[in-house]
Amino acid sequence: MTEKPLLLRMDAGNDALNNLAVCQEEGVHFIIKRNLRRESPEAWLAIAQDQGKATVIREGCTRYTGKIRVTDPGLPQPVYQVFDVRETTIAKDGQILLIPKITVDVYWTDLDEDVADIIDLYHDHATCEQFHSELKTDLDLERLPSGKFATNDLVLCQGLFTYTLLRIISQESLRVNDSPLRKKVQRRRIRTVIQTLITLAAKMVTHARRQYLYIGSRAWLTPFKRLYQAFA
């Protein structure tokens, strides 16, 4: 498939030693979230306080991160358990908690990298799922229309071109702060681009022997003009 190193990222539903062993035998790097099952959060908090690095996120909330080297008879090579433990004693609204709230995330991995990088790599897995969701739902490509491979191949190629073009429009619309936004965002969904910029209500108006394109939405008029000039 490729000569580049491969990284496999899976959620807690795939937490099994057999999966880890297969990855090691095939030479594939992996980050798999652990299913803690009946393991005690307090026990992981004690491990994190003893072997992890503490970071104060805010008053009453402390985060502990680190990794443990684990050797198991069912695995050809040792692996790491990367942990991300948070202890909250004061809620965001200032309420002091009688019992501290403990959240624990643990990951299997064979990467000997920085703990923060490993955690960020796993979280990027959710970002990829969002892109897949847009391709399936916003572009309606979840079910292919034909039983012929060649036809479906053509539809997927058209979908790829359309998705790329809409993604370019999405990022281009965020370059200048001239679009109506409720909050600061890093990207727009494909559905938002289609609804606000592609299917924007407009009509041709003739005035003083000249023709004009009249945009129905005044809020999106400025970004529409800028994008039209950029892609014209």
C-alpha positions in Angstrom: 0.0 0.0 0.0 2.7 2.5 1.0 6.3 2.6 2.2 5.4 5.3 4.8 4.8 4.3 8.4 1.1 3.6 9.2 -0.7 4.8 12.3 -3.9 3.0 13.4 -6.3 4.9 15.7 -9.2 3.1 17.2 -11.7 3.8 20.0 -12.4 1.8 23.2 -14.6 -0.7 21.4 -11.4 -2.2 19.9 -9.5 -2.5 23.2 -8.2 -6.1 23.0 -4.7 -7.6 23.3 -5.2 -9.5 20.1 -5.5 -6.2 18.2 -2.3 -4.9 19.8 -0.5 -8.1 18.9 -1.6 -8.0 15.3 -0.4 -4.4 15.0 3.0 -5.3 16.4 3.3 -8.3 14.1 2.4 -6.3 11.0 4.7 -3.4 12.0 1.8 -0.9 12.3 1.9 1.9 14.9 -1.3 2.3 16.9 -3.1 4.4 19.4 -6.1 2.6 20.9 -8.2 4.0 23.7 -8.5 1.7 26.7 -11.8 0.4 28.0 -11.3 0.8 31.8 -14.3 -1.5 32.5 -14.4 -1.8 36.3 -11.0 -0.1 37.1 -11.3 2.6 39.7 -10.8 6.3 38.7 -9.3 6.9 42.2 -6.6 4.3 41.5 -5.7 5.9 38.2 -5.6 9.3 40.0 -3.1 7.9 42.5 -0.9 6.6 39.6 -1.2 9.9 37.8 -0.2 11.9 40.8 2.8 9.6 41.5 4.1 9.2 37.9 2.5 12.0 35.9 3.0 15.7 35.2 0.6 18.0 36.9 -0.9 21.0 35.1 -3.3 23.5 36.7 -6.0 24.2 34.0 -7.9 26.6 36.2 -8.7 27.0 39.9 -10.0 23.7 41.2 -9.1 21.7 38.1 -5.8 19.8 37.7 -4.7 17.7 34.8 -2.2 14.8 35.1 -0.6 13.4 32.0 2.1 10.7 31.6 2.8 7.2 30.3 3.6 3.8 31.8 5.6 1.0 30.1 3.7 -2.3 30.2 5.0 -5.8 29.5 2.3 -8.5 28.8 2.9 -12.2 28.0 0.4 -11.9 25.2 2.3 -9.2 23.4 5.5 -9.7 21.4 6.9 -6.3 22.6 6.3 -3.9 25.5 3.8 -1.1 25.0 2.9 2.2 26.7 -0.2 3.2 28.5 -0.7 6.9 28.1 -3.0 8.5 30.7 -4.9 11.8 30.9 -6.5 12.2 34.3 -8.4 15.3 35.5 -9.4 16.0 39.1 -12.0 18.7 39.5 -12.8 20.1 43.0 -14.5 23.3 41.9 -17.0 23.5 39.0 -16.7 26.1 36.3 -19.5 28.2 37.9 -17.5 28.3 41.2 -19.5 25.6 43.0 -17.2 23.7 45.4 -17.7 19.9 45.0 -18.0 17.8 48.1 -16.6 14.8 46.2 -14.0 15.5 43.5 -14.9 14.7 40.0 -12.3 12.4 38.3 -12.2 11.8 34.6 -9.7 9.2 33.2 -8.6 8.6 29.6 -6.0 5.9 28.9 -4.5 4.9 25.5 -2.5 1.9 24.3 0.3 2.9 22.0 3.7 1.8 20.8 4.9 5.4 20.0 7.7 6.6 22.1 6.7 10.2 21.6 5.7 13.1 23.8 2.5 12.4 25.8 0.8 15.6 24.5 1.5 14.7 20.9 0.0 11.2 21.4 -3.1 12.6 22.9 -3.5 15.1 20.2 -3.0 12.4 17.5 -5.8 10.4 19.0 -8.2 13.4 19.2 -7.5 14.0 15.5 -9.4 10.7 14.9 -12.6 12.5 15.7 -11.8 15.3 13.3 -11.5 12.7 10.5 -14.9 11.2 11.4 -16.4 14.7 11.0 -15.1 14.9 7.5 -16.5 11.4 6.7 -19.8 12.5 8.1 -19.9 15.5 5.8 -19.1 13.4 2.8 -21.8 10.9 3.6 -24.6 13.2 4.8 -24.0 16.7 3.4 -23.2 15.4 -0.1 -25.5 12.4 0.2 -22.9 9.8 -0.7 -23.6 7.3 2.0 -25.4 5.0 -0.4 -24.0 4.8 -3.9 -26.7 4.9 -6.7 -25.7 1.9 -8.9 -24.7 -1.7 -8.8 -22.0 -1.1 -11.4 -18.5 -0.4 -10.1 -17.7 2.0 -13.0 -20.8 4.2 -12.3 -20.0 4.4 -8.6 -16.4 5.2 -9.4 -17.6 8.2 -11.5 -20.0 9.3 -8.8 -17.2 9.2 -6.2 -14.8 11.1 -8.4 -17.5 13.8 -8.9 -18.1 13.8 -5.2 -14.4 14.2 -4.5 -14.1 17.2 -6.8 -17.3 18.8 -5.4 -16.2 18.3 -1.8 -12.7 19.8 -2.5 -14.3 22.8 -4.2 -16.7 23.4 -1.3 -13.9 22.9 1.2 -11.9 25.6 -0.6 -14.9 28.0 -0.5 -15.4 27.2 3.2 -11.8 28.1 4.1 -11.7 31.1 1.8 -14.8 32.5 3.5 -13.0 32.5 6.8 -10.0 34.5 5.6 -11.7 37.8 6.1 -13.9 38.7 9.1 -16.9 39.8 6.9 -19.3 36.8 7.4 -22.0 36.7 10.1 -20.8 34.3 12.8 -22.3 33.5 16.2 -18.9 32.4 17.5 -15.4 32.1 16.2 -14.9 28.9 14.1 -12.0 27.2 12.4 -14.0 25.8 9.5 -17.5 25.6 8.1 -19.5 22.5 7.4 -20.2 21.7 3.8 -23.9 21.9 4.5 -23.4 25.5 5.8 -21.5 26.5 2.6 -24.3 25.0 0.4 -27.1 26.7 2.3 -25.5 30.1 2.8 -23.4 30.6 -0.3 -24.3 28.1 -3.0 -28.1 28.1 -2.8 -28.3 31.8 -1.8 -31.4 33.4 -3.2 -30.6 35.9 -6.0 -32.1 37.3 -9.2 -31.0 39.4 -12.2 -32.2 43.0 -12.1 -32.1 45.4 -15.0 -31.6 49.1 -14.1 -30.4 52.0 -16.2 -29.7 49.7 -19.1 -27.4 47.6 -17.0 -27.9 44.2 -15.4 -27.2 43.5 -11.7 -27.2 40.4 -9.6 -29.4 41.1 -6.6 -28.6 39.0 -3.5 -31.5 38.3 -1.2 -29.5 38.0 2.0 -27.8 41.2 3.0 -25.8 39.6 5.7 -23.9 37.4 3.2 -23.7 40.0 0.5 -20.1 41.1 1.2 -18.5 37.6 1.5 -20.5 36.5 -1.6 -19.0 39.4 -3.6 -15.5 38.6 -2.4 -15.7 34.9 -3.2 -17.3 35.6 -6.6 -14.3 37.9 -7.4 -11.8 35.3 -6.1 -13.2 32.5 -8.2 -14.3 34.4 -11.3 
